[in-house]
Amino acid sequence: MDLFEKLRNNLGPIGSPAREFNGHHYFAFPKLEGELGPHMRFRGKEVLNWSLNNYLGLGNHPEIRKADAEASAQWGLAYPMGARMMSGNSDLHEQFEKELAEFVGKEDSFLLNYGYQGVMSAIEAVVDHRDVIVYDAECHACLIDGIRLHKAKMGEYYKFNHNDMESLEKNLQRATKKAAEKNGSILVITEGVFGMSGKVGSLDKIVALKEKYEFRLLVDDAHGFGTMGATGAGVGEMLGCQDGIDLYFSTFAKSMAAIGAFIAGDHDIIMYLKYNMRSQTYAKALPMPYVVGGLKRLDMIRNSSEFRDKLWENVRALQNGLKERGFDIGDTQSPVTPVLLQNLTGGIPEVTALIRDLRENLGIFCSIVVYPVVPKEIVMLRIIPTAAHTLEDVQITLEAFSAVAEKLANGDYRQKTTDIASETIEVSAEAAAE
C-alpha cells in the first residue's frame, strides 16, 4: 500500500468525526475574528467567547500590547539569532530566568522556546534507560510524548490511576524494585491542574510519599501558574509543598497569554538541562519580544492580585450558576470549567446540534471535546473563564445554558440530528462578504 493512501482515507480518531459531520472550520479549526477577548466574531456573528486560555486577561491588556509593540520595534523578531548555547543568549533571557525562578521559589530556571517540545525534551534528558517513570493516567499529551521518548530508550514506566495515592504507592513499589534491578532511579510525573477536568493534582500527598520512597517529582503546572496559590506561584504554593517539587514546569500559553515556557529547579540540575535538552540545543532561542513581553507579564502577575481576584470572581459565579442549573461540572477546583454531558442517546449528532444552537442562536462559543480526549460515553463542553470577562457575560451565558438544559430535557437536539448529520455547513453569504 502507498504510504499516503492510508492517510488520505483516515483522518484519525479526532479528525474522522469532523469529516463525518462536515465540521472542518466549524467544530474543528474554527476561525475567531476581531480583537482578542470575550467578544469576538465567528462566521459573521458576534459570540461570547469562552475558549481562550487567557486566564488573567493579559492577552489584550493595553500595557501588554504596548510592551510587546515597543519590544518588537526595538528588537524585531529575529534577535537573538541562533540557539542559546551558540549565539542566542542575552542578559534579558537570563534576567527572565532569574525572576521566574524567584517567583516559583526555585534556585534557577531555563527559558524554553516552546512548552510542548520543551517538557518532552526535559523528560528525555533527565532519565536514561536504567530509570523508571511513574506517571498519572491523565497526564497531558506533551508529558505522554516525553514518556514515549523514554520508552524508545528502552526505559521502564508505570501508570497510576488519576490522583489515586494507593495506586501511586503500588506503582512506586514496583518502580523501586525495577530501579534496583537496573541500578536506576525513579521520576514521578504529574500536573498541578489537569487541563480537561480542572482537578488539582494531589501534590502534597505525592510529596509526602518521599518519606517512604526515593524519587524525584516533575510537575507540569501550565494551568496553575498565575492562577493558583496566594501569589499565583501555582498549585505547589496553594498546597504548601512547593519545596517538594523537584522540577517545576509551566508554559506561557495560559496565564501569560504568550509563547514560550520555563522549567525551574536546583541550579545544578538546570545547568544540566541547559546542556542536554535537545529541543533547546538545536533550536532557535526565544525571540526578544517574547522575552521582554514575558518580563512585563510576570511583573504584572507578581505585583498585582487584581487579575487573579477578578478571574476567581468570574469562576465562582459561572461554576455555581452551572451547578444550580443542574449541569455536571465534575470535580474542578480551578478556572477550567468542564460541562459533562453523559449518555446522550443521540450521540455526537445530538451534541453537534447543541453546539450549533449555542453558537448560531444563543451567541455562546465554547469548545467541544470528544473521544479519545474524554471517554466514549462522555462529551465535554469546555469553558474557560478569564479576568477579561464580566459578570454580565457570565449571566448571559448562564441564561443560554438554562435554555440548553430545557432543550436537552425535551429532546429538542435529538430531533434535529438527522438534519444536522446530512447538512454541509456553509459560510453564509453575509459572512463570506465580510
C-alpha positions as CSV (number, residue, x, y, z in Angstrom):
1,M,0.0,0.0,0.0
2,D,1.2,3.5,-0.8
3,L,2.1,5.3,2.5
4,F,-0.1,8.4,1.7
5,E,-3.1,6.3,0.6
6,K,-3.9,5.2,4.1
7,L,-3.6,8.8,5.3
8,R,-6.0,10.2,2.7
9,N,-8.7,7.7,3.8
10,N,-8.4,8.1,7.6
11,L,-8.1,11.4,9.5
12,G,-7.7,9.5,12.8
13,P,-10.0,9.4,15.9
14,I,-10.1,13.2,16.2
15,G,-10.4,14.1,12.6
16,S,-12.9,11.4,11.5
17,P,-15.9,13.0,13.3
18,A,-15.1,16.4,11.8
19,R,-15.2,14.8,8.3
20,E,-18.3,12.8,9.1
21,F,-20.3,15.9,10.2
22,N,-18.7,18.3,7.8
23,G,-17.2,20.1,10.7
24,H,-13.8,21.3,9.5
25,H,-13.7,25.1,10.2
26,Y,-16.7,24.7,12.5
27,F,-16.3,22.1,15.2
28,A,-12.6,21.8,14.4
29,F,-10.2,24.5,13.2
30,P,-12.8,27.3,13.7
31,K,-11.7,30.9,12.9
32,L,-12.5,33.5,15.5
33,E,-12.0,37.1,14.4
34,G,-11.8,40.5,15.9
35,E,-10.0,41.9,18.9
36,L,-8.8,39.1,21.2
37,G,-11.1,38.8,24.2
38,P,-14.6,37.7,25.4
39,H,-16.4,39.3,22.5
40,M,-15.3,38.1,19.1
41,R,-16.9,37.1,15.7
42,F,-17.5,33.6,14.4
43,R,-18.7,33.2,10.8
44,G,-20.0,36.7,10.7
45,K,-21.8,36.7,14.1
46,E,-20.7,38.1,17.4
47,V,-20.2,35.5,20.1
48,L,-19.3,35.4,23.8
49,N,-16.0,33.6,23.7
50,W,-15.2,31.0,26.4
51,S,-12.4,29.2,24.6
52,L,-9.3,31.3,25.2
53,N,-6.7,30.2,27.8
54,N,-6.1,33.8,28.6
55,Y,-6.8,33.3,32.3
56,L,-5.7,36.7,33.6
57,G,-6.9,38.7,30.6
58,L,-3.4,39.9,29.7
59,G,-3.5,38.9,26.1
60,N,-5.1,42.2,25.0
61,H,-4.2,44.3,28.1
62,P,-3.1,47.8,27.0
63,E,0.1,47.7,29.0
64,I,1.0,44.3,27.5
65,R,0.2,45.4,23.9
66,K,2.4,48.5,24.4
67,A,5.3,46.4,25.8
68,D,5.0,43.9,23.0
69,A,4.9,46.6,20.3
70,E,7.9,48.5,21.7
71,A,10.0,45.3,22.1
72,S,9.1,44.3,18.5
73,A,10.0,47.7,17.2
74,Q,13.3,47.8,19.1
75,W,14.5,44.2,18.5
76,G,12.5,42.7,15.7
77,L,11.5,39.0,15.7
78,A,14.9,37.7,14.6
79,Y,17.0,38.8,17.6
80,P,18.8,36.9,19.1
81,M,19.7,34.7,16.1
82,G,20.6,31.1,16.9
83,A,20.3,28.6,19.7
84,R,21.0,29.8,23.3
85,M,24.2,27.7,23.5
86,M,25.7,29.0,20.3
87,S,24.7,32.7,19.7
88,G,21.2,33.2,21.0
89,N,21.8,34.2,24.6
90,S,21.3,37.6,26.2
91,D,21.2,39.4,29.6
92,L,17.4,39.7,29.2
93,H,17.0,36.0,28.7
94,E,19.0,35.3,31.9
95,Q,17.1,38.1,33.8
96,F,13.8,36.5,32.9
97,E,15.1,33.1,34.1
98,K,16.2,34.6,37.4
99,E,12.9,36.3,38.0
100,L,10.8,33.2,37.1
101,A,12.9,31.0,39.4
102,E,12.4,33.5,42.3
103,F,8.7,33.7,41.6
104,V,8.1,29.9,41.9
105,G,10.6,29.5,44.8
106,K,13.4,27.7,42.9
107,E,17.1,28.2,42.6
108,D,17.2,28.6,38.9
109,S,15.2,28.2,35.7
110,F,15.7,27.6,32.0
111,L,13.7,29.6,29.4
112,L,12.3,27.4,26.7
113,N,11.2,28.3,23.2
114,Y,8.0,26.2,23.3
115,G,6.2,24.4,26.1
116,Y,5.2,21.2,24.4
117,Q,8.5,20.3,22.9
118,G,10.3,21.7,25.9
119,V,8.8,19.5,28.5
120,M,9.1,16.4,26.2
121,S,12.8,17.2,25.9
122,A,13.3,17.7,29.6
123,I,11.9,14.3,30.4
124,E,14.1,12.7,27.7
125,A,17.1,14.5,29.1
126,V,16.5,13.7,32.8
127,V,16.0,9.9,32.6
128,D,18.0,7.2,30.8
129,H,17.3,3.5,30.1
130,R,18.1,2.5,33.6
131,D,15.5,4.8,35.2
132,V,11.8,4.3,35.8
133,I,9.0,6.8,35.2
134,V,5.7,6.7,37.2
135,Y,3.0,9.0,35.9
136,D,-0.6,10.0,36.4
137,A,-3.0,8.4,34.0
138,E,-4.5,11.8,33.0
139,C,-1.2,13.5,32.2
140,H,-1.2,15.9,29.2
141,A,-0.2,14.7,25.7
142,C,3.1,16.6,26.0
143,L,4.1,14.5,29.0
144,I,2.9,11.3,27.4
145,D,5.1,12.0,24.4
146,G,8.1,12.7,26.6
147,I,7.4,9.3,28.3
148,R,7.3,7.7,24.8
149,L,10.8,9.1,24.2
150,H,11.8,7.3,27.4
151,K,10.3,4.1,26.1
152,A,12.3,4.5,22.9
153,K,15.4,4.5,25.0
154,M,14.2,1.1,26.5
155,G,13.2,2.7,29.7
156,E,10.6,1.4,32.1
157,Y,7.4,3.2,33.0
158,Y,4.3,2.7,35.1
159,K,0.9,4.5,35.1
160,F,-1.0,5.1,38.3
161,N,-4.7,5.8,38.5
162,H,-5.6,9.5,38.4
163,N,-4.9,11.2,41.7
164,D,-5.1,7.8,43.4
165,M,-2.4,7.6,46.1
166,E,-3.0,3.9,46.7
167,S,-2.4,3.2,43.1
168,L,0.7,5.5,43.1
169,E,2.2,3.7,46.1
170,K,1.7,0.3,44.5
171,N,3.5,1.5,41.4
172,L,6.2,3.1,43.4
173,Q,6.8,-0.3,45.0
174,R,7.1,-1.8,41.5
175,A,9.3,1.0,40.3
176,T,11.6,0.8,43.3
177,K,12.1,-2.9,42.7
178,K,12.8,-2.4,39.0
179,A,15.1,0.6,39.6
180,A,17.1,-1.5,42.0
181,E,17.5,-4.3,39.4
182,K,18.7,-1.8,36.7
183,N,20.7,0.4,39.1
184,G,18.5,3.3,38.1
185,S,16.3,6.0,39.7
186,I,12.6,7.0,39.7
187,L,10.9,10.1,38.3
188,V,7.2,10.7,39.1
189,I,5.3,13.0,36.7
190,T,2.0,14.7,37.3
191,E,0.2,18.0,36.8
192,G,-0.7,20.9,39.1
193,V,-4.1,21.4,37.4
194,F,-5.4,18.9,34.9
195,G,-6.4,20.9,31.9
196,M,-9.5,18.9,30.9
197,S,-11.1,18.1,34.2
198,G,-9.8,21.2,36.2
199,K,-8.9,18.9,39.1
200,V,-5.9,19.8,41.2
201,G,-3.1,17.2,41.4
202,S,-2.5,15.7,44.9
203,L,0.9,17.2,45.0
204,D,1.1,17.5,48.8
205,K,0.3,13.8,49.2
206,I,2.8,12.8,46.5
207,V,5.5,14.9,48.2
208,A,4.6,13.1,51.5
209,L,5.4,9.8,49.9
210,K,9.1,10.9,49.6
211,E,9.4,9.9,53.2
212,K,8.8,6.3,52.2
213,Y,10.2,6.1,48.6
214,E,13.2,7.6,46.8
215,F,12.0,9.5,43.8
216,R,12.1,12.9,42.1
217,L,9.0,14.8,41.1
218,L,8.3,16.7,37.9
219,V,5.1,18.8,37.8
220,D,3.5,20.4,34.8
221,D,1.7,23.4,36.2
222,A,0.6,25.0,33.0
223,H,-2.9,25.8,34.2
224,G,-1.8,26.6,37.8
225,F,0.9,29.1,37.1
226,G,-0.5,32.6,37.6
227,T,-3.9,31.4,38.8
228,M,-3.4,29.2,41.8
229,G,-1.8,30.0,45.2
230,A,-1.6,33.1,47.3
231,T,0.7,34.9,44.8
232,G,-0.1,32.9,41.7
233,A,3.0,30.7,42.0
234,G,0.9,27.6,41.4
235,V,-0.6,24.6,43.0
236,G,2.5,23.7,45.0
237,E,2.2,27.1,46.7
238,M,-1.5,26.6,47.3
239,L,-0.9,23.2,48.9
240,G,2.2,24.2,50.8
241,C,4.5,21.7,49.1
242,Q,6.4,23.8,46.5
243,D,9.8,22.8,48.0
244,G,9.0,19.1,47.4
245,I,8.6,19.7,43.6
246,D,12.0,19.0,42.1
247,L,11.2,20.2,38.6
248,Y,8.5,22.8,38.1
249,F,7.4,23.4,34.5
250,S,4.9,25.8,33.0
251,T,4.1,27.2,29.6
252,F,3.5,30.9,28.9
253,A,0.5,29.9,26.7
254,K,-2.1,30.2,29.6
255,S,-1.8,32.9,32.2
256,M,0.9,34.7,30.4
257,A,-1.0,34.7,27.0
258,A,2.2,34.3,25.1
259,I,4.6,31.8,23.5
260,G,7.4,30.0,25.4
261,A,7.8,28.2,28.7
262,F,10.3,27.5,31.5
263,I,11.4,24.8,33.8
264,A,12.7,25.5,37.3
265,G,14.6,23.6,40.0
266,D,18.0,23.3,41.7
267,H,20.8,25.2,40.0
268,D,22.9,22.2,39.2
269,I,20.0,20.4,37.6
270,I,19.0,23.4,35.5
271,M,22.6,23.7,34.3
272,Y,22.5,20.0,33.3
273,L,19.3,20.7,31.3
274,K,20.8,23.7,29.6
275,Y,23.5,21.5,28.1
276,N,21.4,18.3,27.4
277,M,17.9,19.3,26.2
278,R,18.0,18.6,22.5
279,S,14.9,20.8,21.8
280,Q,16.9,23.8,23.0
281,T,20.4,22.9,21.9
282,Y,19.4,22.5,18.3
283,A,16.6,25.2,18.0
284,K,16.4,29.0,17.9
285,A,16.2,30.9,21.2
286,L,13.0,32.6,22.2
287,P,12.9,35.9,20.3
288,M,13.5,39.0,22.2
289,P,9.9,40.5,22.0
290,Y,8.7,37.4,23.8
291,V,11.3,37.8,26.5
292,V,10.7,41.5,27.1
293,G,6.9,40.9,26.9
294,G,7.3,38.0,29.3
295,L,9.1,40.1,31.8
296,K,6.3,42.6,31.7
297,R,3.7,39.9,32.1
298,L,5.5,38.4,35.1
299,D,5.8,41.9,36.7
300,M,2.0,42.4,36.4
301,I,1.2,38.9,37.8
302,R,3.7,39.3,40.6
303,N,2.8,42.8,41.7
304,S,-1.0,42.9,41.5
305,S,-3.6,40.4,42.6
306,E,-6.4,42.2,40.8
307,F,-6.2,39.9,37.8
308,R,-6.5,36.7,39.9
309,D,-9.2,38.3,42.0
310,K,-11.3,39.1,39.0
311,L,-10.7,35.7,37.5
312,W,-11.9,33.9,40.6
313,E,-14.9,36.2,40.9
314,N,-16.0,35.1,37.4
315,V,-15.1,31.4,38.1
316,R,-17.2,31.2,41.2
317,A,-20.2,32.9,39.5
318,L,-20.0,30.7,36.4
319,Q,-19.4,27.4,38.1
320,N,-22.0,28.0,40.9
321,G,-24.5,29.1,38.3
322,L,-24.0,26.0,36.1
323,K,-24.4,23.7,39.1
324,E,-27.6,25.4,40.1
325,R,-28.9,24.7,36.6
326,G,-28.2,21.0,37.0
327,F,-25.1,20.7,34.9
328,D,-22.3,18.4,35.9
329,I,-19.0,20.2,36.0
330,G,-17.1,17.3,37.6
331,D,-14.7,18.0,40.5
332,T,-13.0,21.0,39.1
333,Q,-11.0,23.1,41.7
334,S,-9.7,25.6,39.2
335,P,-10.8,28.0,36.5
336,V,-11.1,25.1,34.0
337,T,-14.9,24.5,33.8
338,P,-16.0,21.3,32.1
339,V,-19.6,20.7,31.3
340,L,-20.0,16.9,31.1
341,L,-22.8,15.6,29.0
342,Q,-23.1,11.8,29.5
343,N,-25.1,9.0,27.8
344,L,-26.7,11.2,25.2
345,T,-28.9,8.9,23.2
346,G,-28.5,10.9,20.1
347,G,-24.7,10.6,20.3
348,I,-22.4,13.0,18.5
349,P,-25.1,14.3,16.2
350,E,-27.1,15.4,19.2
351,V,-24.1,17.3,20.5
352,T,-23.4,18.9,17.2
353,A,-27.0,20.2,17.2
354,L,-26.4,21.6,20.7
355,I,-23.2,23.3,19.7
356,R,-24.7,24.9,16.6
357,D,-27.6,26.2,18.8
358,L,-25.1,27.7,21.3
359,R,-23.1,29.4,18.5
360,E,-25.8,30.3,16.0
361,N,-28.8,31.2,18.2
362,L,-27.5,31.8,21.7
363,G,-24.3,33.6,20.8
364,I,-22.0,31.4,23.0
365,F,-18.7,30.0,21.7
366,C,-17.1,27.2,23.7
367,S,-15.0,24.2,22.8
368,I,-16.4,20.7,22.3
369,V,-14.2,17.7,23.4
370,V,-14.9,14.2,22.4
371,Y,-13.2,10.8,22.4
372,P,-10.3,10.0,22.6
373,V,-9.6,13.1,24.8
374,V,-12.5,12.0,27.0
375,P,-14.1,8.6,27.5
376,K,-16.5,7.4,24.7
377,E,-19.6,7.8,26.9
378,I,-18.9,11.5,27.6
379,V,-19.0,14.7,25.6
380,M,-17.5,17.7,27.2
381,L,-18.1,21.4,26.7
382,R,-15.0,23.1,27.9
383,I,-15.4,26.7,29.3
384,I,-12.5,28.9,30.3
385,P,-13.4,31.9,32.4
386,T,-10.9,34.8,32.3
387,A,-10.3,38.1,34.1
388,A,-11.4,39.9,31.0
389,H,-15.0,38.5,31.2
390,T,-17.6,40.5,33.2
391,L,-20.3,39.3,35.5
392,E,-22.8,40.3,32.8
393,D,-21.0,38.0,30.4
394,V,-21.5,35.2,33.0
395,Q,-25.2,36.0,33.4
396,I,-25.8,35.9,29.6
397,T,-24.0,32.6,29.4
398,L,-26.0,31.1,32.3
399,E,-29.3,32.2,30.7
400,A,-28.1,30.5,27.5
401,F,-27.3,27.3,29.4
402,S,-30.8,27.4,31.0
403,A,-32.2,27.3,27.5
404,V,-29.9,24.4,26.7
405,A,-30.9,22.5,29.8
406,E,-34.6,22.8,28.8
407,K,-34.0,21.7,25.2
408,L,-31.9,18.7,26.4
409,A,-34.8,17.7,28.7
410,N,-37.3,18.0,25.9
411,G,-35.2,16.1,23.4
412,D,-35.1,19.0,21.0
413,Y,-31.5,18.3,19.9
414,R,-32.2,14.6,19.2
415,Q,-35.0,15.7,16.9
416,K,-32.5,17.7,14.8
417,T,-29.8,15.1,14.5
418,T,-30.9,13.8,11.1
419,D,-30.8,17.2,9.5
420,I,-27.5,18.0,11.2
421,A,-25.8,14.8,10.1
422,S,-26.7,15.4,6.4
423,E,-26.2,19.1,6.3
424,T,-23.0,20.6,4.9
425,I,-22.1,23.7,7.0
426,E,-21.7,26.6,4.6
427,V,-20.5,30.1,5.3
428,S,-23.4,32.4,4.9
429,A,-23.3,34.9,2.1
430,E,-23.2,37.7,4.7
431,A,-20.2,36.2,6.5
432,A,-18.4,35.5,3.2
433,A,-18.8,39.1,2.1
434,E,-17.2,40.3,5.4
